[in-house]
Amino acid sequence: MGSEIPQFCDKLGSQKPLPPNCLTFSNGRGAITWYLRYQQFKSVIICAYSCPSLIESFKSQGIEVGHFDIGAPPEHSGEWLAISTALFGGNAPLIPGYCLVDASHTAFAHTQRPVGVAILSSPRKNTALPDGAILRFEGGLRSMTDDLPMALQSVAYKTTARTLWYNANNELALWYNGLAEDAWPTEPCRMSPESIWKLEHMDIEWHETRRINNYQILKSELVGIPYHKVNGVPYCYPILVSNRDDTLEVLHYDRIYATRLWWDAKFDRDRFPVAAKYADQLICLPVDQRHTDSDMQRIAATVRMVAKY
């Protein structure tokens, strides 16, 4: 249970075309890079608990990076671009000034969050698509990405990996998945046409209902264990435990792939204590749409057996 989502795990339905102000990219990091260049920002302020590769990407481009703690966003972005992270699919604070909501822990936030706010969602992280990130902002046009290349090699590797996972060929799937991650271009790329077609035909209500239902089961079964409340469509069920390594070892032994997420985020731990706590204690329990009620009960039973808090 958990890990990457295998091929054929998303329910399709009637087409819902993307709005014209939604730009399509291969992945979220490329989308943010494109947006920074388009808007000519030279500095960003972002939650200290963030993806380390995203921060390294900023620094490699000469972008100045500032931080704020979880639950303590700045009152105003000033001349910086404030990236407000919708952690684990929850609601992100809207920071006055220049703000981009990073909702890459969701697949469909671009269809639901407030109009007038720049927002990023990442279908490739939450569905079986091999690529896909959607950037919506006022003044954006789909045609703006027409001249970008596609990440064809990464898409081919990722599609192979997801198909192998569907056929339970896990070792070979992991190998192809590693090739896919290594092959992602550092420059922005546009989303493949096949992924756009599938995204526009996905049953959004089914996807979101399954994830919310699984989250609620874990919430009910794990009463008492500290967790991060997600008001939205959950990426995972995030818990905080004092014996994370032991808990993960037992979960993995039971073939439940839970993750530490951004345990290696780099920031001043004295200045940002909540982010430090999340980096040290957080576990993401899987709640994705392929899993059943009994799967959630099995996950909860394993966590209750070993977790300390």
KOLMI-946483 format. One record per residue (C-alpha): residue in three letters; y, z negated, x negated. Coordinates in Angstrom, 2 decimals. Layout:
REM KOLMI-946483
<pt><code>ALA</code><Y>Y</Y><Z>Z</Z><X>X</X></pt>
...
***
This chain:
REM KOLMI-946483
<pt><code>MET</code><Y>0.00</Y><Z>0.00</Z><X>0.00</X></pt>
<pt><code>GLY</code><Y>3.53</Y><Z>0.66</Z><X>-1.13</X></pt>
<pt><code>SER</code><Y>4.57</Y><Z>2.81</Z><X>-4.09</X></pt>
<pt><code>GLU</code><Y>5.58</Y><Z>6.44</Z><X>-3.55</X></pt>
<pt><code>ILE</code><Y>5.17</Y><Z>7.90</Z><X>-0.07</X></pt>
<pt><code>PRO</code><Y>2.34</Y><Z>10.47</Z><X>0.10</X></pt>
<pt><code>GLN</code><Y>2.71</Y><Z>13.95</Z><X>1.52</X></pt>
<pt><code>PHE</code><Y>2.39</Y><Z>14.38</Z><X>5.31</X></pt>
<pt><code>CYS</code><Y>3.55</Y><Z>10.82</Z><X>6.18</X></pt>
<pt><code>ASP</code><Y>6.68</Y><Z>11.84</Z><X>8.07</X></pt>
<pt><code>LYS</code><Y>6.70</Y><Z>12.78</Z><X>11.73</X></pt>
<pt><code>LEU</code><Y>8.49</Y><Z>16.06</Z><X>12.48</X></pt>
<pt><code>GLY</code><Y>10.22</Y><Z>17.11</Z><X>15.68</X></pt>
<pt><code>SER</code><Y>13.01</Y><Z>19.35</Z><X>16.92</X></pt>
<pt><code>GLN</code><Y>15.68</Y><Z>20.49</Z><X>14.50</X></pt>
<pt><code>LYS</code><Y>18.85</Y><Z>18.43</Z><X>14.04</X></pt>
<pt><code>PRO</code><Y>21.10</Y><Z>20.46</Z><X>11.73</X></pt>
<pt><code>LEU</code><Y>23.06</Y><Z>18.60</Z><X>9.11</X></pt>
<pt><code>PRO</code><Y>26.79</Y><Z>18.31</Z><X>9.91</X></pt>
<pt><code>PRO</code><Y>28.97</Y><Z>20.75</Z><X>7.94</X></pt>
<pt><code>ASN</code><Y>30.60</Y><Z>17.93</Z><X>5.91</X></pt>
<pt><code>CYS</code><Y>27.22</Y><Z>16.83</Z><X>4.51</X></pt>
<pt><code>LEU</code><Y>26.58</Y><Z>18.14</Z><X>0.99</X></pt>
<pt><code>THR</code><Y>22.98</Y><Z>18.34</Z><X>-0.20</X></pt>
<pt><code>PHE</code><Y>21.87</Y><Z>17.33</Z><X>-3.71</X></pt>
<pt><code>SER</code><Y>18.54</Y><Z>16.91</Z><X>-5.48</X></pt>
<pt><code>ASN</code><Y>19.08</Y><Z>13.18</Z><X>-6.09</X></pt>
<pt><code>GLY</code><Y>21.63</Y><Z>10.43</Z><X>-5.61</X></pt>
<pt><code>ARG</code><Y>22.73</Y><Z>10.09</Z><X>-9.21</X></pt>
<pt><code>GLY</code><Y>23.65</Y><Z>13.78</Z><X>-9.32</X></pt>
<pt><code>ALA</code><Y>25.54</Y><Z>13.44</Z><X>-6.04</X></pt>
<pt><code>ILE</code><Y>27.64</Y><Z>10.54</Z><X>-7.32</X></pt>
<pt><code>THR</code><Y>28.31</Y><Z>12.37</Z><X>-10.60</X></pt>
<pt><code>TRP</code><Y>29.53</Y><Z>15.41</Z><X>-8.65</X></pt>
<pt><code>TYR</code><Y>31.74</Y><Z>13.24</Z><X>-6.42</X></pt>
<pt><code>LEU</code><Y>33.35</Y><Z>11.46</Z><X>-9.38</X></pt>
<pt><code>ARG</code><Y>34.23</Y><Z>14.79</Z><X>-10.96</X></pt>
<pt><code>TYR</code><Y>35.45</Y><Z>16.33</Z><X>-7.71</X></pt>
<pt><code>GLN</code><Y>37.73</Y><Z>13.37</Z><X>-6.96</X></pt>
<pt><code>GLN</code><Y>38.64</Y><Z>13.00</Z><X>-10.68</X></pt>
<pt><code>PHE</code><Y>37.85</Y><Z>9.30</Z><X>-10.91</X></pt>
<pt><code>LYS</code><Y>37.69</Y><Z>7.81</Z><X>-14.40</X></pt>
<pt><code>SER</code><Y>36.64</Y><Z>4.28</Z><X>-13.44</X></pt>
<pt><code>VAL</code><Y>34.29</Y><Z>2.67</Z><X>-10.90</X></pt>
<pt><code>ILE</code><Y>33.68</Y><Z>-0.85</Z><X>-9.71</X></pt>
<pt><code>ILE</code><Y>30.18</Y><Z>-1.55</Z><X>-8.45</X></pt>
<pt><code>CYS</code><Y>27.86</Y><Z>-4.45</Z><X>-7.60</X></pt>
<pt><code>ALA</code><Y>26.46</Y><Z>-6.04</Z><X>-10.76</X></pt>
<pt><code>TYR</code><Y>22.98</Y><Z>-5.79</Z><X>-9.24</X></pt>
<pt><code>SER</code><Y>22.66</Y><Z>-1.99</Z><X>-9.41</X></pt>
<pt><code>CYS</code><Y>20.34</Y><Z>0.66</Z><X>-10.82</X></pt>
<pt><code>PRO</code><Y>20.64</Y><Z>0.53</Z><X>-14.65</X></pt>
<pt><code>SER</code><Y>20.17</Y><Z>4.30</Z><X>-15.05</X></pt>
<pt><code>LEU</code><Y>23.16</Y><Z>4.89</Z><X>-12.75</X></pt>
<pt><code>ILE</code><Y>25.35</Y><Z>2.61</Z><X>-14.86</X></pt>
<pt><code>GLU</code><Y>24.18</Y><Z>4.31</Z><X>-18.06</X></pt>
<pt><code>SER</code><Y>25.01</Y><Z>7.68</Z><X>-16.50</X></pt>
<pt><code>PHE</code><Y>28.57</Y><Z>6.51</Z><X>-15.83</X></pt>
<pt><code>LYS</code><Y>29.02</Y><Z>5.26</Z><X>-19.37</X></pt>
<pt><code>SER</code><Y>27.62</Y><Z>8.45</Z><X>-20.90</X></pt>
<pt><code>GLN</code><Y>30.35</Y><Z>10.38</Z><X>-19.05</X></pt>
<pt><code>GLY</code><Y>33.09</Y><Z>8.07</Z><X>-20.33</X></pt>
<pt><code>ILE</code><Y>33.53</Y><Z>6.39</Z><X>-16.94</X></pt>
<pt><code>GLU</code><Y>34.84</Y><Z>2.83</Z><X>-17.15</X></pt>
<pt><code>VAL</code><Y>32.59</Y><Z>0.42</Z><X>-15.20</X></pt>
<pt><code>GLY</code><Y>33.58</Y><Z>-2.88</Z><X>-13.58</X></pt>
<pt><code>HIS</code><Y>31.39</Y><Z>-5.24</Z><X>-11.56</X></pt>
<pt><code>PHE</code><Y>31.48</Y><Z>-7.62</Z><X>-8.61</X></pt>
<pt><code>ASP</code><Y>28.81</Y><Z>-10.04</Z><X>-7.41</X></pt>
<pt><code>ILE</code><Y>26.50</Y><Z>-9.68</Z><X>-4.39</X></pt>
<pt><code>GLY</code><Y>28.45</Y><Z>-10.86</Z><X>-1.35</X></pt>
<pt><code>ALA</code><Y>31.78</Y><Z>-10.91</Z><X>-3.22</X></pt>
<pt><code>PRO</code><Y>33.30</Y><Z>-7.41</Z><X>-3.15</X></pt>
<pt><code>PRO</code><Y>36.87</Y><Z>-6.90</Z><X>-4.34</X></pt>
<pt><code>GLU</code><Y>39.64</Y><Z>-7.12</Z><X>-1.76</X></pt>
<pt><code>HIS</code><Y>40.92</Y><Z>-3.69</Z><X>-2.82</X></pt>
<pt><code>SER</code><Y>39.67</Y><Z>-0.96</Z><X>-5.14</X></pt>
<pt><code>GLY</code><Y>43.08</Y><Z>-0.23</Z><X>-6.65</X></pt>
<pt><code>GLU</code><Y>42.88</Y><Z>3.03</Z><X>-8.61</X></pt>
<pt><code>TRP</code><Y>39.14</Y><Z>2.61</Z><X>-9.16</X></pt>
<pt><code>LEU</code><Y>36.39</Y><Z>4.12</Z><X>-7.04</X></pt>
<pt><code>ALA</code><Y>34.63</Y><Z>1.20</Z><X>-5.40</X></pt>
<pt><code>ILE</code><Y>30.93</Y><Z>1.89</Z><X>-4.88</X></pt>
<pt><code>SER</code><Y>29.76</Y><Z>-0.41</Z><X>-2.11</X></pt>
<pt><code>THR</code><Y>25.97</Y><Z>-0.67</Z><X>-2.17</X></pt>
<pt><code>ALA</code><Y>24.05</Y><Z>-0.97</Z><X>1.10</X></pt>
<pt><code>LEU</code><Y>21.40</Y><Z>-3.16</Z><X>-0.52</X></pt>
<pt><code>PHE</code><Y>17.87</Y><Z>-2.57</Z><X>0.78</X></pt>
<pt><code>GLY</code><Y>19.24</Y><Z>-0.52</Z><X>3.70</X></pt>
<pt><code>GLY</code><Y>21.63</Y><Z>-3.16</Z><X>5.03</X></pt>
<pt><code>ASN</code><Y>25.29</Y><Z>-2.88</Z><X>5.90</X></pt>
<pt><code>ALA</code><Y>27.72</Y><Z>-2.36</Z><X>3.02</X></pt>
<pt><code>PRO</code><Y>31.19</Y><Z>-3.92</Z><X>2.99</X></pt>
<pt><code>LEU</code><Y>33.95</Y><Z>-1.34</Z><X>3.38</X></pt>
<pt><code>ILE</code><Y>36.30</Y><Z>-1.96</Z><X>0.45</X></pt>
<pt><code>PRO</code><Y>39.92</Y><Z>-0.93</Z><X>1.11</X></pt>
<pt><code>GLY</code><Y>41.22</Y><Z>1.84</Z><X>-1.11</X></pt>
<pt><code>TYR</code><Y>38.86</Y><Z>4.43</Z><X>-2.57</X></pt>
<pt><code>CYS</code><Y>35.33</Y><Z>3.58</Z><X>-1.43</X></pt>
<pt><code>LEU</code><Y>31.95</Y><Z>5.31</Z><X>-1.51</X></pt>
<pt><code>VAL</code><Y>29.12</Y><Z>3.65</Z><X>0.40</X></pt>
<pt><code>ASP</code><Y>25.92</Y><Z>4.01</Z><X>-1.62</X></pt>
<pt><code>ALA</code><Y>23.26</Y><Z>3.89</Z><X>1.10</X></pt>
<pt><code>SER</code><Y>20.60</Y><Z>5.50</Z><X>-1.08</X></pt>
<pt><code>HIS</code><Y>18.12</Y><Z>2.87</Z><X>0.16</X></pt>
<pt><code>THR</code><Y>18.17</Y><Z>4.78</Z><X>3.47</X></pt>
<pt><code>ALA</code><Y>17.21</Y><Z>8.30</Z><X>4.52</X></pt>
<pt><code>PHE</code><Y>19.61</Y><Z>8.91</Z><X>7.39</X></pt>
<pt><code>ALA</code><Y>22.75</Y><Z>6.80</Z><X>6.87</X></pt>
<pt><code>HIS</code><Y>24.79</Y><Z>10.01</Z><X>6.71</X></pt>
<pt><code>THR</code><Y>24.14</Y><Z>10.44</Z><X>10.45</X></pt>
<pt><code>GLN</code><Y>25.07</Y><Z>6.92</Z><X>11.52</X></pt>
<pt><code>ARG</code><Y>27.65</Y><Z>5.15</Z><X>9.37</X></pt>
<pt><code>PRO</code><Y>31.37</Y><Z>5.21</Z><X>10.32</X></pt>
<pt><code>VAL</code><Y>33.07</Y><Z>8.60</Z><X>10.29</X></pt>
<pt><code>GLY</code><Y>35.82</Y><Z>8.81</Z><X>7.69</X></pt>
<pt><code>VAL</code><Y>33.89</Y><Z>6.88</Z><X>5.07</X></pt>
<pt><code>ALA</code><Y>32.32</Y><Z>8.65</Z><X>2.09</X></pt>
<pt><code>ILE</code><Y>28.60</Y><Z>7.84</Z><X>2.18</X></pt>
<pt><code>LEU</code><Y>25.46</Y><Z>8.70</Z><X>0.26</X></pt>
<pt><code>SER</code><Y>21.91</Y><Z>8.57</Z><X>1.60</X></pt>
<pt><code>SER</code><Y>18.69</Y><Z>9.39</Z><X>-0.26</X></pt>
<pt><code>PRO</code><Y>15.89</Y><Z>10.88</Z><X>1.85</X></pt>
<pt><code>ARG</code><Y>13.73</Y><Z>11.45</Z><X>-1.24</X></pt>
<pt><code>LYS</code><Y>13.42</Y><Z>7.67</Z><X>-1.75</X></pt>
<pt><code>ASN</code><Y>12.44</Y><Z>6.94</Z><X>1.84</X></pt>
<pt><code>THR</code><Y>10.33</Y><Z>9.91</Z><X>2.94</X></pt>
<pt><code>ALA</code><Y>7.75</Y><Z>12.26</Z><X>1.42</X></pt>
<pt><code>LEU</code><Y>10.40</Y><Z>14.80</Z><X>0.41</X></pt>
<pt><code>PRO</code><Y>10.22</Y><Z>15.79</Z><X>-3.27</X></pt>
<pt><code>ASP</code><Y>14.01</Y><Z>15.87</Z><X>-3.55</X></pt>
<pt><code>GLY</code><Y>17.07</Y><Z>15.18</Z><X>-1.47</X></pt>
<pt><code>ALA</code><Y>20.30</Y><Z>13.21</Z><X>-1.33</X></pt>
<pt><code>ILE</code><Y>23.07</Y><Z>13.69</Z><X>1.23</X></pt>
<pt><code>LEU</code><Y>26.74</Y><Z>13.09</Z><X>0.45</X></pt>
<pt><code>ARG</code><Y>29.09</Y><Z>13.04</Z><X>3.44</X></pt>
<pt><code>PHE</code><Y>32.84</Y><Z>12.78</Z><X>3.11</X></pt>
<pt><code>GLU</code><Y>35.97</Y><Z>13.98</Z><X>4.87</X></pt>
<pt><code>GLY</code><Y>36.90</Y><Z>17.42</Z><X>3.55</X></pt>
<pt><code>GLY</code><Y>33.37</Y><Z>18.05</Z><X>2.30</X></pt>
<pt><code>LEU</code><Y>31.73</Y><Z>21.41</Z><X>2.97</X></pt>
<pt><code>ARG</code><Y>28.07</Y><Z>22.38</Z><X>2.58</X></pt>
<pt><code>SER</code><Y>29.13</Y><Z>25.45</Z><X>0.62</X></pt>
<pt><code>MET</code><Y>30.54</Y><Z>23.29</Z><X>-2.20</X></pt>
<pt><code>THR</code><Y>27.07</Y><Z>22.95</Z><X>-3.72</X></pt>
<pt><code>ASP</code><Y>25.98</Y><Z>26.58</Z><X>-3.28</X></pt>
<pt><code>ASP</code><Y>26.52</Y><Z>27.41</Z><X>-6.95</X></pt>
<pt><code>LEU</code><Y>24.57</Y><Z>24.43</Z><X>-8.28</X></pt>
<pt><code>PRO</code><Y>21.06</Y><Z>25.05</Z><X>-9.69</X></pt>
<pt><code>MET</code><Y>17.96</Y><Z>23.53</Z><X>-8.12</X></pt>
<pt><code>ALA</code><Y>15.71</Y><Z>21.04</Z><X>-9.89</X></pt>
<pt><code>LEU</code><Y>12.69</Y><Z>23.29</Z><X>-9.37</X></pt>
<pt><code>GLN</code><Y>10.45</Y><Z>21.79</Z><X>-12.04</X></pt>
<pt><code>SER</code><Y>10.99</Y><Z>18.24</Z><X>-10.80</X></pt>
<pt><code>VAL</code><Y>10.42</Y><Z>19.35</Z><X>-7.21</X></pt>
<pt><code>ALA</code><Y>7.14</Y><Z>21.05</Z><X>-8.12</X></pt>
<pt><code>TYR</code><Y>5.87</Y><Z>18.00</Z><X>-10.03</X></pt>
<pt><code>LYS</code><Y>6.92</Y><Z>15.60</Z><X>-7.26</X></pt>
<pt><code>THR</code><Y>5.31</Y><Z>17.71</Z><X>-4.54</X></pt>
<pt><code>THR</code><Y>2.08</Y><Z>17.76</Z><X>-6.53</X></pt>
<pt><code>ALA</code><Y>2.21</Y><Z>14.00</Z><X>-7.02</X></pt>
<pt><code>ARG</code><Y>2.76</Y><Z>13.30</Z><X>-3.32</X></pt>
<pt><code>THR</code><Y>-0.09</Y><Z>15.63</Z><X>-2.36</X></pt>
<pt><code>LEU</code><Y>-2.41</Y><Z>13.91</Z><X>-4.84</X></pt>
<pt><code>TRP</code><Y>-1.46</Y><Z>10.51</Z><X>-3.41</X></pt>
<pt><code>TYR</code><Y>-2.32</Y><Z>11.79</Z><X>0.05</X></pt>
<pt><code>ASN</code><Y>-5.77</Y><Z>12.69</Z><X>-1.29</X></pt>
<pt><code>ALA</code><Y>-6.07</Y><Z>9.27</Z><X>-2.99</X></pt>
<pt><code>ASN</code><Y>-6.11</Y><Z>10.77</Z><X>-6.49</X></pt>
<pt><code>ASN</code><Y>-3.88</Y><Z>7.97</Z><X>-7.76</X></pt>
<pt><code>GLU</code><Y>-4.19</Y><Z>8.30</Z><X>-11.53</X></pt>
<pt><code>LEU</code><Y>-3.38</Y><Z>12.01</Z><X>-11.59</X></pt>
<pt><code>ALA</code><Y>-0.60</Y><Z>11.44</Z><X>-9.04</X></pt>
<pt><code>LEU</code><Y>1.01</Y><Z>8.87</Z><X>-11.33</X></pt>
<pt><code>TRP</code><Y>0.89</Y><Z>11.34</Z><X>-14.21</X></pt>
<pt><code>TYR</code><Y>2.60</Y><Z>14.08</Z><X>-12.21</X></pt>
<pt><code>ASN</code><Y>5.12</Y><Z>11.59</Z><X>-10.84</X></pt>
<pt><code>GLY</code><Y>6.03</Y><Z>10.61</Z><X>-14.40</X></pt>
<pt><code>LEU</code><Y>6.55</Y><Z>14.29</Z><X>-15.24</X></pt>
<pt><code>ALA</code><Y>8.80</Y><Z>14.63</Z><X>-12.19</X></pt>
<pt><code>GLU</code><Y>10.97</Y><Z>11.66</Z><X>-13.12</X></pt>
<pt><code>ASP</code><Y>11.27</Y><Z>12.81</Z><X>-16.73</X></pt>
<pt><code>ALA</code><Y>12.25</Y><Z>16.32</Z><X>-15.62</X></pt>
<pt><code>TRP</code><Y>15.19</Y><Z>15.34</Z><X>-13.41</X></pt>
<pt><code>PRO</code><Y>18.26</Y><Z>17.17</Z><X>-14.78</X></pt>
<pt><code>THR</code><Y>21.17</Y><Z>15.07</Z><X>-15.95</X></pt>
<pt><code>GLU</code><Y>23.62</Y><Z>17.44</Z><X>-14.25</X></pt>
<pt><code>PRO</code><Y>24.03</Y><Z>17.70</Z><X>-10.44</X></pt>
<pt><code>CYS</code><Y>21.60</Y><Z>20.02</Z><X>-8.66</X></pt>
<pt><code>ARG</code><Y>21.39</Y><Z>21.12</Z><X>-5.04</X></pt>
<pt><code>MET</code><Y>18.59</Y><Z>20.21</Z><X>-2.66</X></pt>
<pt><code>SER</code><Y>15.71</Y><Z>22.65</Z><X>-2.27</X></pt>
<pt><code>PRO</code><Y>15.69</Y><Z>24.73</Z><X>0.98</X></pt>
<pt><code>GLU</code><Y>12.20</Y><Z>23.48</Z><X>1.90</X></pt>
<pt><code>SER</code><Y>13.37</Y><Z>19.86</Z><X>1.74</X></pt>
<pt><code>ILE</code><Y>16.46</Y><Z>20.63</Z><X>3.81</X></pt>
<pt><code>TRP</code><Y>14.27</Y><Z>22.24</Z><X>6.49</X></pt>
<pt><code>LYS</code><Y>11.92</Y><Z>19.24</Z><X>6.63</X></pt>
<pt><code>LEU</code><Y>14.81</Y><Z>16.76</Z><X>6.66</X></pt>
<pt><code>GLU</code><Y>16.46</Y><Z>18.53</Z><X>9.59</X></pt>
<pt><code>HIS</code><Y>13.17</Y><Z>18.40</Z><X>11.52</X></pt>
<pt><code>MET</code><Y>12.29</Y><Z>14.76</Z><X>10.85</X></pt>
<pt><code>ASP</code><Y>11.91</Y><Z>12.40</Z><X>13.78</X></pt>
<pt><code>ILE</code><Y>14.63</Y><Z>9.91</Z><X>12.83</X></pt>
<pt><code>GLU</code><Y>13.91</Y><Z>7.49</Z><X>15.69</X></pt>
<pt><code>TRP</code><Y>10.20</Y><Z>7.26</Z><X>14.76</X></pt>
<pt><code>HIS</code><Y>11.03</Y><Z>6.75</Z><X>11.06</X></pt>
<pt><code>GLU</code><Y>13.52</Y><Z>3.98</Z><X>11.72</X></pt>
<pt><code>THR</code><Y>11.45</Y><Z>2.24</Z><X>14.40</X></pt>
<pt><code>ARG</code><Y>8.42</Y><Z>2.04</Z><X>12.10</X></pt>
<pt><code>ARG</code><Y>10.41</Y><Z>0.54</Z><X>9.23</X></pt>
<pt><code>ILE</code><Y>12.26</Y><Z>-1.98</Z><X>11.40</X></pt>
<pt><code>ASN</code><Y>9.02</Y><Z>-3.03</Z><X>13.09</X></pt>
<pt><code>ASN</code><Y>7.29</Y><Z>-3.63</Z><X>9.75</X></pt>
<pt><code>TYR</code><Y>10.27</Y><Z>-5.59</Z><X>8.45</X></pt>
<pt><code>GLN</code><Y>10.27</Y><Z>-7.81</Z><X>11.54</X></pt>
<pt><code>ILE</code><Y>6.55</Y><Z>-8.57</Z><X>11.16</X></pt>
<pt><code>LEU</code><Y>7.03</Y><Z>-9.72</Z><X>7.57</X></pt>
<pt><code>LYS</code><Y>10.06</Y><Z>-11.76</Z><X>8.60</X></pt>
<pt><code>SER</code><Y>7.96</Y><Z>-13.51</Z><X>11.25</X></pt>
<pt><code>GLU</code><Y>4.94</Y><Z>-14.02</Z><X>8.98</X></pt>
<pt><code>LEU</code><Y>6.92</Y><Z>-15.26</Z><X>5.96</X></pt>
<pt><code>VAL</code><Y>9.15</Y><Z>-17.87</Z><X>7.61</X></pt>
<pt><code>GLY</code><Y>10.51</Y><Z>-20.26</Z><X>5.00</X></pt>
<pt><code>ILE</code><Y>10.43</Y><Z>-17.88</Z><X>2.06</X></pt>
<pt><code>PRO</code><Y>14.01</Y><Z>-16.97</Z><X>1.02</X></pt>
<pt><code>TYR</code><Y>14.88</Y><Z>-13.34</Z><X>1.71</X></pt>
<pt><code>HIS</code><Y>17.82</Y><Z>-10.94</Z><X>1.77</X></pt>
<pt><code>LYS</code><Y>18.73</Y><Z>-10.20</Z><X>5.39</X></pt>
<pt><code>VAL</code><Y>18.87</Y><Z>-6.48</Z><X>6.14</X></pt>
<pt><code>ASN</code><Y>21.00</Y><Z>-5.45</Z><X>9.12</X></pt>
<pt><code>GLY</code><Y>20.00</Y><Z>-1.82</Z><X>9.26</X></pt>
<pt><code>VAL</code><Y>16.98</Y><Z>0.36</Z><X>8.53</X></pt>
<pt><code>PRO</code><Y>15.14</Y><Z>-1.49</Z><X>5.75</X></pt>
<pt><code>TYR</code><Y>14.09</Y><Z>0.00</Z><X>2.45</X></pt>
<pt><code>CYS</code><Y>11.81</Y><Z>-3.01</Z><X>1.92</X></pt>
<pt><code>TYR</code><Y>11.44</Y><Z>-6.68</Z><X>2.84</X></pt>
<pt><code>PRO</code><Y>13.25</Y><Z>-8.40</Z><X>-0.06</X></pt>
<pt><code>ILE</code><Y>12.08</Y><Z>-11.92</Z><X>-0.92</X></pt>
<pt><code>LEU</code><Y>13.19</Y><Z>-14.34</Z><X>-3.65</X></pt>
<pt><code>VAL</code><Y>10.51</Y><Z>-16.39</Z><X>-5.40</X></pt>
<pt><code>SER</code><Y>10.48</Y><Z>-18.62</Z><X>-8.47</X></pt>
<pt><code>ASN</code><Y>7.11</Y><Z>-17.30</Z><X>-9.73</X></pt>
<pt><code>ARG</code><Y>7.75</Y><Z>-13.60</Z><X>-9.47</X></pt>
<pt><code>ASP</code><Y>5.40</Y><Z>-12.43</Z><X>-12.23</X></pt>
<pt><code>ASP</code><Y>2.46</Y><Z>-14.39</Z><X>-10.81</X></pt>
<pt><code>THR</code><Y>3.20</Y><Z>-13.17</Z><X>-7.28</X></pt>
<pt><code>LEU</code><Y>3.40</Y><Z>-9.55</Z><X>-8.39</X></pt>
<pt><code>GLU</code><Y>0.18</Y><Z>-9.87</Z><X>-10.38</X></pt>
<pt><code>VAL</code><Y>-1.72</Y><Z>-11.05</Z><X>-7.30</X></pt>
<pt><code>LEU</code><Y>-0.11</Y><Z>-8.43</Z><X>-5.05</X></pt>
<pt><code>HIS</code><Y>-0.99</Y><Z>-5.64</Z><X>-7.49</X></pt>
<pt><code>TYR</code><Y>-4.55</Y><Z>-6.97</Z><X>-7.83</X></pt>
<pt><code>ASP</code><Y>-4.78</Y><Z>-6.72</Z><X>-4.03</X></pt>
<pt><code>ARG</code><Y>-3.53</Y><Z>-3.09</Z><X>-4.33</X></pt>
<pt><code>ILE</code><Y>-0.15</Y><Z>-3.88</Z><X>-2.80</X></pt>
<pt><code>TYR</code><Y>2.55</Y><Z>-2.17</Z><X>-4.84</X></pt>
<pt><code>ALA</code><Y>5.60</Y><Z>-4.42</Z><X>-4.63</X></pt>
<pt><code>THR</code><Y>8.40</Y><Z>-4.04</Z><X>-7.18</X></pt>
<pt><code>ARG</code><Y>11.00</Y><Z>-6.08</Z><X>-9.10</X></pt>
<pt><code>LEU</code><Y>13.51</Y><Z>-3.30</Z><X>-8.45</X></pt>
<pt><code>TRP</code><Y>16.54</Y><Z>-3.77</Z><X>-10.78</X></pt>
<pt><code>TRP</code><Y>15.20</Y><Z>-6.61</Z><X>-12.91</X></pt>
<pt><code>ASP</code><Y>16.72</Y><Z>-4.93</Z><X>-15.98</X></pt>
<pt><code>ALA</code><Y>20.27</Y><Z>-4.54</Z><X>-14.63</X></pt>
<pt><code>LYS</code><Y>22.78</Y><Z>-5.27</Z><X>-17.39</X></pt>
<pt><code>PHE</code><Y>25.83</Y><Z>-7.42</Z><X>-16.62</X></pt>
<pt><code>ASP</code><Y>27.46</Y><Z>-10.75</Z><X>-17.49</X></pt>
<pt><code>ARG</code><Y>25.04</Y><Z>-13.23</Z><X>-15.92</X></pt>
<pt><code>ASP</code><Y>27.50</Y><Z>-16.12</Z><X>-16.13</X></pt>
<pt><code>ARG</code><Y>30.14</Y><Z>-14.21</Z><X>-14.15</X></pt>
<pt><code>PHE</code><Y>27.72</Y><Z>-12.87</Z><X>-11.52</X></pt>
<pt><code>PRO</code><Y>25.20</Y><Z>-15.63</Z><X>-10.72</X></pt>
<pt><code>VAL</code><Y>23.92</Y><Z>-14.18</Z><X>-7.43</X></pt>
<pt><code>ALA</code><Y>23.14</Y><Z>-10.86</Z><X>-9.09</X></pt>
<pt><code>ALA</code><Y>21.39</Y><Z>-12.79</Z><X>-11.89</X></pt>
<pt><code>LYS</code><Y>19.24</Y><Z>-14.62</Z><X>-9.33</X></pt>
<pt><code>TYR</code><Y>18.22</Y><Z>-11.34</Z><X>-7.71</X></pt>
<pt><code>ALA</code><Y>17.38</Y><Z>-9.80</Z><X>-11.08</X></pt>
<pt><code>ASP</code><Y>15.15</Y><Z>-12.81</Z><X>-11.88</X></pt>
<pt><code>GLN</code><Y>13.51</Y><Z>-13.55</Z><X>-8.54</X></pt>
<pt><code>LEU</code><Y>13.58</Y><Z>-10.60</Z><X>-6.16</X></pt>
<pt><code>ILE</code><Y>10.46</Y><Z>-8.79</Z><X>-4.97</X></pt>
<pt><code>CYS</code><Y>10.61</Y><Z>-5.72</Z><X>-2.70</X></pt>
<pt><code>LEU</code><Y>7.68</Y><Z>-5.79</Z><X>-0.26</X></pt>
<pt><code>PRO</code><Y>6.79</Y><Z>-2.38</Z><X>1.24</X></pt>
<pt><code>VAL</code><Y>7.68</Y><Z>-1.68</Z><X>4.87</X></pt>
<pt><code>ASP</code><Y>7.66</Y><Z>2.12</Z><X>4.91</X></pt>
<pt><code>GLN</code><Y>6.70</Y><Z>4.23</Z><X>7.88</X></pt>
<pt><code>ARG</code><Y>3.08</Y><Z>4.98</Z><X>6.92</X></pt>
<pt><code>HIS</code><Y>2.08</Y><Z>1.30</Z><X>7.21</X></pt>
<pt><code>THR</code><Y>0.64</Y><Z>-0.45</Z><X>10.26</X></pt>
<pt><code>ASP</code><Y>1.02</Y><Z>-3.93</Z><X>11.73</X></pt>
<pt><code>SER</code><Y>-2.23</Y><Z>-5.02</Z><X>10.09</X></pt>
<pt><code>ASP</code><Y>-0.95</Y><Z>-3.77</Z><X>6.73</X></pt>
<pt><code>MET</code><Y>2.05</Y><Z>-6.07</Z><X>7.08</X></pt>
<pt><code>GLN</code><Y>-0.17</Y><Z>-9.01</Z><X>7.99</X></pt>
<pt><code>ARG</code><Y>-2.29</Y><Z>-8.39</Z><X>4.91</X></pt>
<pt><code>ILE</code><Y>0.82</Y><Z>-8.29</Z><X>2.70</X></pt>
<pt><code>ALA</code><Y>2.10</Y><Z>-11.52</Z><X>4.25</X></pt>
<pt><code>ALA</code><Y>-1.23</Y><Z>-13.31</Z><X>3.76</X></pt>
<pt><code>THR</code><Y>-1.25</Y><Z>-12.44</Z><X>0.05</X></pt>
<pt><code>VAL</code><Y>2.37</Y><Z>-13.52</Z><X>-0.45</X></pt>
<pt><code>ARG</code><Y>1.80</Y><Z>-16.85</Z><X>1.35</X></pt>
<pt><code>MET</code><Y>-1.19</Y><Z>-17.54</Z><X>-0.87</X></pt>
<pt><code>VAL</code><Y>0.74</Y><Z>-17.38</Z><X>-4.15</X></pt>
<pt><code>ALA</code><Y>4.54</Y><Z>-17.41</Z><X>-3.73</X></pt>
<pt><code>LYS</code><Y>6.62</Y><Z>-20.38</Z><X>-4.84</X></pt>
<pt><code>TYR</code><Y>10.25</Y><Z>-20.85</Z><X>-3.95</X></pt>
***
